Amino acid sequence: MPKTTIVRKCILDGSVKPTEELLRFVVLNNTLLPDFNKKLQGKGIYITNNRQSLEKALEKKLFNKVSKHCLKIEDDFVSIIENLIKNKALDSLNLARKAGAVVSGFEKVKEEIKKNKVEFIIQASDAGKDGKEKIAFLAKSLEIFNLFSIDELDMTLNKENTVHIAILKSDVSRMVYNNLKKYQNFLSLNGDNIQ
């Protein structure tokens, strides 16, 4: 039986979107809390998943209007949300590593691409131009994410000088992809993908 797509309305522009494209918040004790895993009690308040939308909604005090409360919202709320989304993406990458679905290093990534075993590629945002061009040439139609620095990838995968990563076709690849996409969309302007 096909999965039903659940949709909700964005409080900023009134557009109706699948919940995967929105960020969910709830109000508890007059405090605005993120609830991306839908675990908290209370009515969900939804905003399109990108930084600009969240900033505008806060600026216009839309969360206060919708909840009819004078909410406690941290000054660095947008940064807190960004870090939550980023950390979830990095945590999922670490889970993929533990599941054996991650290959790193230019030559190893190249071999797995040739064997058609790669779902998508992650490369360090501070990778050298030459390496980026070589990977882009090899990857052909594979999607490439440039979201994290070498240091961030090193810490996540417990390695050194992690520049190129292939996520292999596996049970965990979809989960990693969804979390990376969520972070990429949050960082983008107007939800446009950034590469």
N, CA and C atoms as an extended XYZ file, in Angstrom:
585
Properties=species:S:1:pos:R:3:atomname:S:1:resname:S:1:resid:I:1 pbc="F F F"
N         0.838       -1.188        0.000 N   MET     1
C         0.000        0.000        0.000 CA  MET     1
C         0.882        1.251        0.000 C   MET     1
N         0.659        2.206       -0.912 N   PRO     2
C         1.533        3.393       -0.957 CA  PRO     2
C         1.400        4.251        0.291 C   PRO     2
N         2.535        4.829        0.677 N   LYS     3
C         2.559        5.698        1.853 CA  LYS     3
C         1.849        7.012        1.536 C   LYS     3
N         0.983        7.442        2.443 N   THR     4
C         0.260        8.702        2.254 CA  THR     4
C         1.168        9.861        2.642 C   THR     4
N         1.207       10.872        1.797 N   THR     5
C         2.006       12.052        2.102 CA  THR     5
C         1.220       12.966        3.033 C   THR     5
N         1.819       13.270        4.186 N   ILE     6
C         1.174       14.169        5.144 CA  ILE     6
C         1.614       15.588        4.812 C   ILE     6
N         0.644       16.498        4.697 N   VAL     7
C         0.960       17.889        4.381 CA  VAL     7
C         0.527       18.810        5.519 C   VAL     7
N         1.230       19.930        5.627 N   ARG     8
C         0.900       20.952        6.618 CA  ARG     8
C         1.127       22.319        5.987 C   ARG     8
N         0.602       23.348        6.654 N   LYS     9
C         0.698       24.714        6.122 CA  LYS     9
C         1.844       25.469        6.799 C   LYS     9
N         2.630       26.148        5.979 N   CYS    10
C         3.715       27.001        6.475 CA  CYS    10
C         3.110       28.286        7.042 C   CYS    10
N         3.496       28.669        8.261 N   ILE    11
C         2.920       29.874        8.888 CA  ILE    11
C         3.409       31.164        8.234 C   ILE    11
N         4.493       31.090        7.464 N   LEU    12
C         5.027       32.311        6.849 CA  LEU    12
C         4.261       32.708        5.588 C   LEU    12
N         4.117       31.767        4.665 N   ASP    13
C         3.478       32.128        3.389 CA  ASP    13
C         2.182       31.371        3.097 C   ASP    13
N         1.769       30.502        4.024 N   GLY    14
C         0.501       29.790        3.851 CA  GLY    14
C         0.546       28.645        2.856 C   GLY    14
N         1.725       28.353        2.304 N   SER    15
C         1.815       27.251        1.340 CA  SER    15
C         1.667       25.909        2.053 C   SER    15
N         1.026       24.971        1.378 N   VAL    16
C         0.824       23.627        1.928 CA  VAL    16
C         1.873       22.712        1.313 C   VAL    16
N         2.640       22.044        2.187 N   LYS    17
C         3.764       21.231        1.717 CA  LYS    17
C         3.815       19.914        2.475 C   LYS    17
N         4.492       18.903        1.907 N   PRO    18
C         4.728       17.670        2.662 CA  PRO    18
C         5.555       17.987        3.916 C   PRO    18
N         5.298       17.274        4.995 N   THR    19
C         5.985       17.570        6.271 CA  THR    19
C         7.506       17.445        6.154 C   THR    19
N         8.002       16.648        5.177 N   GLU    20
C         9.459       16.515        4.988 CA  GLU    20
C        10.096       17.840        4.577 C   GLU    20
N         9.299       18.740        4.010 N   GLU    21
C         9.831       20.025        3.543 CA  GLU    21
C         9.636       21.140        4.579 C   GLU    21
N         9.143       20.758        5.743 N   LEU    22
C         8.839       21.745        6.793 CA  LEU    22
C         9.593       21.425        8.074 C   LEU    22
N         9.751       22.433        8.913 N   LEU    23
C        10.281       22.245       10.265 CA  LEU    23
C         9.102       22.335       11.226 C   LEU    23
N         9.031       21.407       12.175 N   ARG    24
C         7.921       21.388       13.133 CA  ARG    24
C         8.383       21.926       14.486 C   ARG    24
N         7.568       22.794       15.059 N   PHE    25
C         7.826       23.346       16.384 CA  PHE    25
C         6.576       23.158       17.231 C   PHE    25
N         6.785       23.095       18.535 N   VAL    26
C         5.654       23.080       19.471 CA  VAL    26
C         5.935       24.077       20.585 C   VAL    26
N         4.866       24.464       21.272 N   VAL    27
C         5.005       25.379       22.407 CA  VAL    27
C         4.766       24.582       23.687 C   VAL    27
N         5.744       24.630       24.593 N   LEU    28
C         5.615       24.007       25.903 CA  LEU    28
C         6.038       25.034       26.953 C   LEU    28
N         5.163       25.278       27.916 N   ASN    29
C         5.452       26.255       28.973 CA  ASN    29
C         5.911       27.600       28.396 C   ASN    29
N         5.168       28.076       27.391 N   ASN    30
C         5.470       29.350       26.731 CA  ASN    30
C         6.853       29.410       26.087 C   ASN    30
N         7.422       28.251       25.793 N   THR    31
C         8.731       28.186       25.137 CA  THR    31
C         8.581       27.494       23.789 C   THR    31
N         9.170       28.083       22.756 N   LEU    32
C         9.142       27.487       21.428 CA  LEU    32
C        10.242       26.436       21.331 C   LEU    32
N         9.839       25.208       21.006 N   LEU    33
C        10.790       24.102       20.929 CA  LEU    33
C        10.730       23.419       19.569 C   LEU    33
N        11.892       23.032       19.028 N   PRO    34
C        11.882       22.256       17.792 CA  PRO    34
C        11.408       20.841       18.094 C   PRO    34
N        10.652       20.260       17.189 N   ASP    35
C        10.152       18.896       17.368 CA  ASP    35
C        10.217       18.166       16.036 C   ASP    35
N        11.433       17.986       15.526 N   PHE    36
C        11.616       17.419       14.195 CA  PHE    36
C        11.276       15.935       14.143 C   PHE    36
N        11.292       15.257       15.304 N   ASN    37
C        10.963       13.826       15.339 CA  ASN    37
C         9.510       13.570       15.744 C   ASN    37
N         8.744       14.651       15.896 N   LYS    38
C         7.312       14.563       16.243 CA  LYS    38
C         7.083       13.738       17.510 C   LYS    38
N         7.874       14.031       18.539 N   LYS    39
C         7.771       13.275       19.786 CA  LYS    39
C         7.095       14.083       20.897 C   LYS    39
N         7.067       15.407       20.752 N   LEU    40
C         6.543       16.252       21.827 CA  LEU    40
C         5.025       16.417       21.722 C   LEU    40
N         4.403       16.565       22.885 N   GLN    41
C         2.958       16.819       22.939 CA  GLN    41
C         2.682       18.237       22.450 C   GLN    41
N         1.525       18.434       21.921 N   GLY    42
C         1.132       19.784       21.521 CA  GLY    42
C         0.917       19.908       20.025 C   GLY    42
N         0.232       20.969       19.673 N   LYS    43
C        -0.079       21.236       18.266 CA  LYS    43
C         1.185       21.707       17.543 C   LYS    43
N         1.456       21.101       16.408 N   GLY    44
C         2.633       21.476       15.630 CA  GLY    44
C         2.451       22.811       14.922 C   GLY    44
N         3.514       23.596       14.904 N   ILE    45
C         3.560       24.835       14.136 CA  ILE    45
C         4.653       24.621       13.099 C   ILE    45
N         4.316       24.854       11.829 N   TYR    46
C         5.229       24.486       10.740 CA  TYR    46
C         5.740       25.710        9.972 C   TYR    46
N         7.011       25.593        9.567 N   ILE    47
C         7.640       26.642        8.750 CA  ILE    47
C         8.475       25.927        7.675 C   ILE    47
N         8.518       26.490        6.485 N   THR    48
C         9.322       25.914        5.406 CA  THR    48
C        10.761       25.758        5.862 C   THR    48
N        11.359       24.623        5.510 N   ASN    49
C        12.707       24.308        5.962 CA  ASN    49
C        13.761       25.099        5.190 C   ASN    49
N        13.935       26.361        5.558 N   ASN    50
C        15.146       27.086        5.178 CA  ASN    50
C        15.350       28.240        6.155 C   ASN    50
N        16.590       28.597        6.298 N   ARG    51
C        16.997       29.591        7.293 CA  ARG    51
C        16.250       30.921        7.121 C   ARG    51
N        16.123       31.353        5.866 N   GLN    52
C        15.484       32.629        5.568 CA  GLN    52
C        14.030       32.659        6.054 C   GLN    52
N        13.302       31.571        5.823 N   SER    53
C        11.902       31.492        6.266 CA  SER    53
C        11.800       31.554        7.781 C   SER    53
N        12.677       30.829        8.461 N   LEU    54
C        12.659       30.823        9.924 CA  LEU    54
C        12.985       32.220       10.462 C   LEU    54
N        13.985       32.863        9.884 N   GLU    55
C        14.349       34.224       10.320 CA  GLU    55
C        13.187       35.196       10.140 C   GLU    55
N        12.514       35.123        8.986 N   LYS    56
C        11.382       36.020        8.722 CA  LYS    56
C        10.231       35.765        9.685 C   LYS    56
N         9.943       34.501        9.948 N   ALA    57
C         8.845       34.150       10.865 CA  ALA    57
C         9.126       34.672       12.276 C   ALA    57
N        10.377       34.598       12.704 N   LEU    58
C        10.754       35.108       14.029 CA  LEU    58
C        10.672       36.633       14.058 C   LEU    58
N        11.172       37.242       12.987 N   GLU    59
C        11.163       38.701       12.877 CA  GLU    59
C         9.725       39.250       12.948 C   GLU    59
N         8.799       38.558       12.288 N   LYS    60
C         7.394       38.989       12.263 CA  LYS    60
C         6.590       38.485       13.468 C   LYS    60
N         7.285       37.781       14.379 N   LYS    61
C         6.659       37.220       15.591 CA  LYS    61
C         5.464       36.324       15.261 C   LYS    61
N         5.593       35.564       14.169 N   LEU    62
C         4.502       34.690       13.727 CA  LEU    62
C         4.242       33.537       14.694 C   LEU    62
N         5.291       33.051       15.354 N   PHE    63
C         5.085       31.957       16.313 CA  PHE    63
C         4.224       32.438       17.486 C   PHE    63
N         4.445       33.691       17.905 N   ASN    64
C         3.614       34.277       18.972 CA  ASN    64
C         2.163       34.400       18.514 C   ASN    64
N         1.978       34.900       17.285 N   LYS    65
C         0.621       35.110       16.753 CA  LYS    65
C        -0.134       33.792       16.648 C   LYS    65
N         0.518       32.790       16.067 N   VAL    66
C        -0.137       31.497       15.850 CA  VAL    66
C        -0.466       30.802       17.170 C   VAL    66
N         0.456       30.865       18.114 N   SER    67
C         0.252       30.173       19.397 CA  SER    67
C        -0.572       30.991       20.389 C   SER    67
N        -0.743       32.282       20.069 N   LYS    68
C        -1.447       33.214       20.971 CA  LYS    68
C        -0.786       33.269       22.351 C   LYS    68
N         0.538       33.187       22.352 N   HIS    69
C         1.333       33.292       23.577 CA  HIS    69
C         2.503       34.240       23.338 C   HIS    69
N         2.977       34.831       24.422 N   CYS    70
C         4.225       35.606       24.353 CA  CYS    70
C         5.335       34.598       24.657 C   CYS    70
N         5.976       34.124       23.611 N   LEU    71
C         6.899       32.993       23.747 CA  LEU    71
C         8.300       33.394       24.161 C   LEU    71
N         8.929       32.463       24.892 N   LYS    72
C        10.348       32.590       25.203 CA  LYS    72
C        11.097       31.952       24.037 C   LYS    72
N        11.870       32.770       23.318 N   ILE    73
C        12.647       32.270       22.188 CA  ILE    73
C        14.082       32.767       22.349 C   ILE    73
N        15.017       31.837       22.344 N   GLU    74
C        16.440       32.178       22.512 CA  GLU    74
C        16.881       33.178       21.437 C   GLU    74
N        17.812       34.073       21.800 N   ASP    75
C        18.334       35.054       20.848 CA  ASP    75
C        19.005       34.384       19.647 C   ASP    75
N        19.692       33.273       19.907 N   ASP    76
C        20.406       32.575       18.832 CA  ASP    76
C        19.617       31.355       18.336 C   ASP    76
N        18.285       31.482       18.354 N   PHE    77
C        17.389       30.369       18.018 CA  PHE    77
C        17.683       29.786       16.635 C   PHE    77
N        17.919       30.636       15.640 N   VAL    78
C        18.171       30.159       14.274 CA  VAL    78
C        19.457       29.319       14.240 C   VAL    78
N        20.485       29.773       14.939 N   SER    79
C        21.750       29.017       14.989 CA  SER    79
C        21.568       27.685       15.705 C   SER    79
N        20.753       27.693       16.757 N   ILE    80
C        20.470       26.444       17.491 CA  ILE    80
C        19.803       25.441       16.555 C   ILE    80
N        18.812       25.921       15.796 N   ILE    81
C        18.094       25.048       14.865 CA  ILE    81
C        19.036       24.535       13.779 C   ILE    81
N        19.858       25.427       13.246 N   GLU    82
C        20.822       25.022       12.211 CA  GLU    82
C        21.738       23.926       12.737 C   GLU    82
N        22.240       24.094       13.967 N   ASN    83
C        23.135       23.090       14.545 CA  ASN    83
C        22.435       21.757       14.780 C   ASN    83
N        21.173       21.805       15.190 N   LEU    84
C        20.405       20.559       15.374 CA  LEU    84
C        20.301       19.783       14.056 C   LEU    84
N        19.964       20.493       12.988 N   ILE    85
C        19.794       19.857       11.673 CA  ILE    85
C        21.144       19.340       11.163 C   ILE    85
N        22.181       20.153       11.352 N   LYS    86
C        23.531       19.770       10.930 CA  LYS    86
C        24.013       18.534       11.685 C   LYS    86
N        23.829       18.535       13.006 N   ASN    87
C        24.288       17.407       13.820 CA  ASN    87
C        23.537       16.123       13.489 C   ASN    87
N        22.249       16.253       13.164 N   LYS    88
C        21.479       15.070       12.777 CA  LYS    88
C        22.040       14.489       11.482 C   LYS    88
N        22.419       15.360       10.542 N   ALA    89
C        23.012       14.902        9.281 CA  ALA    89
C        24.352       14.199        9.541 C   ALA    89
N        25.188       14.800       10.390 N   LEU    90
C        26.488       14.191       10.716 CA  LEU    90
C        26.315       12.881       11.482 C   LEU    90
N        25.351       12.831       12.400 N   ASP    91
C        25.090       11.599       13.158 CA  ASP    91
C        24.658       10.471       12.218 C   ASP    91
N        23.835       10.802       11.218 N   SER    92
C        23.383        9.767       10.288 CA  SER    92
C        24.546        9.257        9.437 C   SER    92
N        25.492       10.145        9.142 N   LEU    93
C        26.693        9.751        8.399 CA  LEU    93
C        27.529        8.777        9.234 C   LEU    93
N        27.627        9.040       10.529 N   ASN    94
C        28.351        8.155       11.434 CA  ASN    94
C        27.654        6.791       11.531 C   ASN    94
N        26.318        6.794       11.554 N   LEU    95
C        25.570        5.528       11.576 CA  LEU    95
C        25.848        4.724       10.301 C   LEU    95
N        25.912        5.419        9.174 N   ALA    96
C        26.209        4.745        7.903 CA  ALA    96
C        27.614        4.133        7.945 C   ALA    96
N        28.550        4.847        8.563 N   ARG    97
C        29.919        4.314        8.711 CA  ARG    97
C        29.888        3.017        9.516 C   ARG    97
N        29.147        3.045       10.636 N   LYS    98
C        29.060        1.846       11.487 CA  LYS    98
C        28.383        0.686       10.754 C   LYS    98
N        27.490        1.022        9.823 N   ALA    99
C        26.788       -0.012        9.043 CA  ALA    99
C        27.603       -0.495        7.845 C   ALA    99
N        28.800        0.085        7.669 N   GLY   100
C        29.665       -0.321        6.559 CA  GLY   100
C        29.253        0.239        5.209 C   GLY   100
N        28.500        1.338        5.241 N   ALA   101
C        27.997        1.921        3.983 CA  ALA   101
C        28.774        3.157        3.547 C   ALA   101
N        29.942        3.388        4.157 N   VAL   102
C        30.753        4.569        3.837 CA  VAL   102
C        32.133        4.136        3.360 C   VAL   102
N        32.551        4.718        2.245 N   VAL   103
C        33.908        4.510        1.742 CA  VAL   103
C        34.524        5.888        1.588 C   VAL   103
N        35.765        6.048        2.071 N   SER   104
C        36.405        7.357        1.944 CA  SER   104
C        37.769        7.235        1.282 C   SER   104
N        38.234        8.362        0.745 N   GLY   105
C        39.499        8.388        0.029 CA  GLY   105
C        39.239        8.367       -1.468 C   GLY   105
N        39.952        9.203       -2.192 N   PHE   106
C        39.682        9.380       -3.624 CA  PHE   106
C        39.690        8.066       -4.398 C   PHE   106
N        40.743        7.262       -4.225 N   GLU   107
C        40.872        6.015       -5.006 CA  GLU   107
C        39.760        5.026       -4.681 C   GLU   107
N        39.429        4.890       -3.403 N   LYS   108
C        38.362        3.954       -2.997 CA  LYS   108
C        37.008        4.413       -3.523 C   LYS   108
N        36.759        5.716       -3.447 N   VAL   109
C        35.503        6.272       -3.965 CA  VAL   109
C        35.415        6.017       -5.471 C   VAL   109
N        36.529        6.257       -6.161 N   LYS   110
C        36.599        6.040       -7.613 CA  LYS   110
C        36.260        4.582       -7.966 C   LYS   110
N        36.833        3.633       -7.206 N   GLU   111
C        36.579        2.202       -7.460 CA  GLU   111
C        35.109        1.849       -7.273 C   GLU   111
N        34.504        2.365       -6.201 N   GLU   112
C        33.095        2.048       -5.921 CA  GLU   112
C        32.169        2.668       -6.969 C   GLU   112
N        32.534        3.849       -7.482 N   ILE   113
C        31.742        4.463       -8.560 CA  ILE   113
C        31.804        3.568       -9.800 C   ILE   113
N        33.006        3.085      -10.121 N   LYS   114
C        33.170        2.217      -11.290 CA  LYS   114
C        32.340        0.940      -11.167 C   LYS   114
N        32.205        0.428       -9.937 N   LYS   115
C        31.432       -0.806       -9.701 CA  LYS   115
C        29.929       -0.532       -9.602 C   LYS   115
N        29.542        0.746       -9.742 N   ASN   116
C        28.128        1.147       -9.668 CA  ASN   116
C        27.492        0.817       -8.308 C   ASN   116
N        28.273        0.981       -7.236 N   LYS   117
C        27.781        0.672       -5.892 CA  LYS   117
C        27.447        1.923       -5.084 C   LYS   117
N        27.624        3.112       -5.682 N   VAL   118
C        27.499        4.372       -4.937 CA  VAL   118
C        26.110        4.989       -5.113 C   VAL   118
N        25.518        5.374       -3.996 N   GLU   119
C        24.212        6.052       -4.015 CA  GLU   119
C        24.395        7.552       -4.262 C   GLU   119
N        25.326        8.165       -3.509 N   PHE   120
C        25.654        9.582       -3.688 CA  PHE   120
C        27.006        9.852       -3.036 C   PHE   120
N        27.517       11.067       -3.237 N   ILE   121
C        28.863       11.417       -2.773 CA  ILE   121
C        28.817       12.625       -1.855 C   ILE   121
N        29.700       12.598       -0.869 N   ILE   122
C        29.903       13.766        0.001 CA  ILE   122
C        31.368       14.147       -0.165 C   ILE   122
N        31.608       15.423       -0.389 N   GLN   123
C        32.999       15.862       -0.390 CA  GLN   123
C        33.132       17.104        0.474 C   GLN   123
N        34.296       17.272        1.034 N   ALA   124
C        34.531       18.393        1.932 CA  ALA   124
C        34.352       19.716        1.198 C   ALA   124
N        33.722       20.654        1.883 N   SER   125
C        33.500       21.981        1.283 CA  SER   125
C        34.818       22.695        1.022 C   SER   125
N        35.852       22.336        1.792 N   ASP   126
C        37.164       22.957        1.604 CA  ASP   126
C        38.130       22.044        0.836 C   ASP   126
N        37.569       21.124        0.055 N   ALA   127
C        38.403       20.263       -0.801 CA  ALA   127
C        39.046       21.118       -1.889 C   ALA   127
N        40.170       20.657       -2.386 N   GLY   128
C        40.864       21.382       -3.459 CA  GLY   128
C        40.065       21.345       -4.755 C   GLY   128
N        40.265       22.362       -5.577 N   LYS   129
C        39.526       22.488       -6.843 CA  LYS   129
C        39.775       21.285       -7.747 C   LYS   129
N        41.016       20.831       -7.808 N   ASP   130
C        41.389       19.711       -8.673 CA  ASP   130
C        40.621       18.444       -8.284 C   ASP   130
N        40.599       18.150       -6.991 N   GLY   131
C        39.885       16.964       -6.497 CA  GLY   131
C        38.395       17.045       -6.759 C   GLY   131
N        37.820       18.238       -6.557 N   LYS   132
C        36.390       18.439       -6.809 CA  LYS   132
C        36.053       18.176       -8.272 C   LYS   132
N        36.905       18.682       -9.162 N   GLU   133
C        36.666       18.503      -10.600 CA  GLU   133
C        36.770       17.031      -10.999 C   GLU   133
N        37.747       16.321      -10.435 N   LYS   134
C        37.915       14.893      -10.752 CA  LYS   134
C        36.710       14.087      -10.278 C   LYS   134
N        36.251       14.372       -9.060 N   ILE   135
C        35.084       13.654       -8.516 CA  ILE   135
C        33.841       13.976       -9.338 C   ILE   135
N        33.654       15.234       -9.691 N   ALA   136
C        32.484       15.635      -10.488 CA  ALA   136
C        32.487       14.890      -11.829 C   ALA   136
N        33.671       14.733      -12.425 N   PHE   137
C        33.786       14.021      -13.699 CA  PHE   137
C        33.422       12.545      -13.532 C   PHE   137
N        33.940       11.927      -12.465 N   LEU   138
C        33.663       10.507      -12.207 CA  LEU   138
C        32.203       10.264      -11.830 C   LEU   138
N        31.654       11.186      -11.054 N   ALA   139
C        30.314       11.008      -10.484 CA  ALA   139
C        29.215       11.010      -11.536 C   ALA   139
N        29.444       11.708      -12.642 N   LYS   140
C        28.445       11.860      -13.698 CA  LYS   140
C        27.092       12.289      -13.138 C   LYS   140
N        26.133       11.375      -13.016 N   SER   141
C        24.789       11.769      -12.566 CA  SER   141
C        24.583       11.624      -11.060 C   SER   141
N        25.600       11.183      -10.339 N   LEU   142
C        25.454       11.035       -8.885 CA  LEU   142
C        25.401       12.411       -8.217 C   LEU   142
N        24.551       12.529       -7.204 N   GLU   143
C        24.473       13.798       -6.479 CA  GLU   143
C        25.673       13.945       -5.550 C   GLU   143
N        26.193       15.179       -5.476 N   ILE   144
C        27.351       15.471       -4.620 CA  ILE   144
C        26.954       16.532       -3.601 C   ILE   144
N        27.218       16.235       -2.327 N   PHE   145
C        26.951       17.188       -1.248 CA  PHE   145
C        28.267       17.808       -0.793 C   PHE   145
N        28.289       19.148       -0.686 N   ASN   146
C        29.466       19.888       -0.206 CA  ASN   146
C        29.079       20.684        1.032 C   ASN   146
N        28.752       20.006        2.106 N   LEU   147
C        28.162       20.681        3.268 CA  LEU   147
C        29.085       20.817        4.472 C   LEU   147
N        30.119       19.985        4.535 N   PHE   148
C        30.938       19.938        5.746 CA  PHE   148
C        32.416       20.112        5.415 C   PHE   148
N        33.145       20.668        6.382 N   SER   149
C        34.583       20.856        6.205 CA  SER   149
C        35.312       19.529        6.421 C   SER   149
N        36.579       19.500        6.032 N   ILE   150
C        37.413       18.313        6.263 CA  ILE   150
C        37.431       17.984        7.751 C   ILE   150
N        37.596       18.990        8.614 N   ASP   151
C        37.635       18.762       10.067 CA  ASP   151
C        36.341       18.132       10.577 C   ASP   151
N        35.203       18.624       10.084 N   GLU   152
C        33.909       18.073       10.523 CA  GLU   152
C        33.755       16.618       10.086 C   GLU   152
N        34.175       16.319        8.866 N   LEU   153
C        34.102       14.939        8.378 CA  LEU   153
C        35.080       14.036        9.131 C   LEU   153
N        36.283       14.558        9.429 N   ASP   154
C        37.273       13.795       10.209 CA  ASP   154
C        36.696       13.404       11.573 C   ASP   154
N        36.103       14.381       12.250 N   MET   155
C        35.547       14.119       13.586 CA  MET   155
C        34.407       13.111       13.526 C   MET   155
N        33.545       13.254       12.535 N   THR   156
C        32.380       12.369       12.411 CA  THR   156
C        32.784       10.934       12.115 C   THR   156
N        33.751       10.772       11.223 N   LEU   157
C        34.134        9.422       10.793 CA  LEU   157
C        35.362        8.878       11.519 C   LEU   157
N        35.911        9.681       12.456 N   ASN   158
C        37.080        9.278       13.225 CA  ASN   158
C        38.249        8.915       12.294 C   ASN   158
N        38.491        9.796       11.330 N   LYS   159
C        39.568        9.585       10.355 CA  LYS   159
C        40.368       10.869       10.225 C   LYS   159
N        41.388       10.844        9.376 N   GLU   160
C        42.164       12.049        9.112 CA  GLU   160
C        42.102       12.396        7.639 C   GLU   160
N        42.009       13.693        7.360 N   ASN   161
C        42.003       14.215        5.991 CA  ASN   161
C        40.905       13.576        5.124 C   ASN   161
N        39.668       13.609        5.646 N   THR   162
C        38.525       13.040        4.921 CA  THR   162
C        38.005       14.084        3.937 C   THR   162
N        38.244       13.845        2.657 N   VAL   163
C        37.864       14.814        1.630 CA  VAL   163
C        36.725       14.284        0.759 C   VAL   163
N        36.843       13.022        0.334 N   HIS   164
C        35.840       12.423       -0.556 CA  HIS   164
C        35.231       11.199        0.117 C   HIS   164
N        33.893       11.130        0.103 N   ILE   165
C        33.170       10.014        0.710 CA  ILE   165
C        32.109        9.527       -0.262 C   ILE   165
N        32.014        8.211       -0.386 N   ALA   166
C        30.923        7.612       -1.155 CA  ALA   166
C        29.987        6.920       -0.166 C   ALA   166
N        28.698        7.191       -0.302 N   ILE   167
C        27.700        6.455        0.472 CA  ILE   167
C        27.206        5.344       -0.449 C   ILE   167
N        27.417        4.115        0.007 N   LEU   168
C        27.075        2.956       -0.822 CA  LEU   168
C        25.583        2.669       -0.783 C   LEU   168
N        25.094        2.057       -1.850 N   LYS   169
C        23.692        1.648       -1.910 CA  LYS   169
C        23.446        0.657       -0.770 C   LYS   169
N        22.529        1.011        0.119 N   SER   170
C        22.295        0.193        1.317 CA  SER   170
C        20.985        0.609        1.974 C   SER   170
N        20.652       -0.085        3.060 N   ASP   171
C        19.430        0.233        3.810 CA  ASP   171
C        19.501        1.604        4.470 C   ASP   171
N        20.702        2.060        4.818 N   VAL   172
C        20.823        3.334        5.541 CA  VAL   172
C        21.018        4.545        4.622 C   VAL   172
N        21.277        4.302        3.343 N   SER   173
C        21.614        5.425        2.459 CA  SER   173
C        20.469        6.439        2.336 C   SER   173
N        19.228        5.990        2.312 N   ARG   174
C        18.079        6.903        2.190 CA  ARG   174
C        17.979        7.815        3.408 C   ARG   174
N        18.202        7.247        4.594 N   MET   175
C        18.154        8.039        5.827 CA  MET   175
C        19.245        9.121        5.812 C   MET   175
N        20.445        8.758        5.405 N   VAL   176
C        21.548        9.728        5.331 CA  VAL   176
C        21.207       10.809        4.307 C   VAL   176
N        20.722       10.380        3.145 N   TYR   177
C        20.369       11.317        2.076 CA  TYR   177
C        19.325       12.330        2.555 C   TYR   177
N        18.272       11.848        3.201 N   ASN   178
C        17.202       12.735        3.677 CA  ASN   178
C        17.723       13.764        4.674 C   ASN   178
N        18.610       13.335        5.573 N   ASN   179
C        19.167       14.262        6.572 CA  ASN   179
C        20.112       15.282        5.940 C   ASN   179
N        20.887       14.856        4.956 N   LEU   180
C        21.775       15.792        4.244 CA  LEU   180
C        20.945       16.797        3.459 C   LEU   180
N        19.899       16.315        2.805 N   LYS   181
C        19.036       17.178        2.000 CA  LYS   181
C        18.358       18.221        2.900 C   LYS   181
N        17.928       17.779        4.082 N   LYS   182
C        17.260       18.694        5.011 CA  LYS   182
C        18.222       19.822        5.406 C   LYS   182
N        19.464       19.460        5.694 N   TYR   183
C        20.466       20.462        6.072 CA  TYR   183
C        20.792       21.366        4.876 C   TYR   183
N        20.951       20.778        3.703 N   GLN   184
C        21.246       21.563        2.498 CA  GLN   184
C        20.122       22.570        2.236 C   GLN   184
N        18.883       22.122        2.334 N   ASN   185
C        17.746       23.018        2.090 CA  ASN   185
C        17.659       24.125        3.142 C   ASN   185
N        17.997       23.791        4.384 N   PHE   186
C        17.968       24.808        5.431 CA  PHE   186
C        18.957       25.932        5.126 C   PHE   186
N        20.122       25.568        4.612 N   LEU   187
C        21.174       26.558        4.329 CA  LEU   187
C        20.894       27.393        3.092 C   LEU   187
N        20.058       26.873        2.198 N   SER   188
C        19.855       27.538        0.910 CA  SER   188
C        18.923       28.729        1.001 C   SER   188
N        19.033       29.620        0.024 N   LEU   189
C        18.153       30.784       -0.066 CA  LEU   189
C        16.876       30.365       -0.769 C   LEU   189
N        15.739       30.676       -0.157 N   ASN   190
C        14.429       30.354       -0.728 CA  ASN   190
C        14.278       28.870       -1.048 C   ASN   190
N        15.015       28.032       -0.328 N   GLY   191
C        14.870       26.601       -0.544 CA  GLY   191
C        15.549       26.083       -1.803 C   GLY   191
N        16.251       26.956       -2.546 N   ASP   192
C        16.948       26.480       -3.742 CA  ASP   192
C        18.152       25.644       -3.311 C   ASP   192
N        18.423       24.584       -4.018 N   ASN   193
C        19.565       23.732       -3.666 CA  ASN   193
C        20.856       24.486       -3.919 C   ASN   193
N        21.811       24.237       -3.043 N   ILE   194
C        23.139       24.821       -3.244 CA  ILE   194
C        24.117       23.684       -3.450 C   ILE   194
N        25.085       23.908       -4.270 N   GLN   195
C        26.097       22.886       -4.515 CA  GLN   195
C        27.468       23.449       -4.210 C   GLN   195
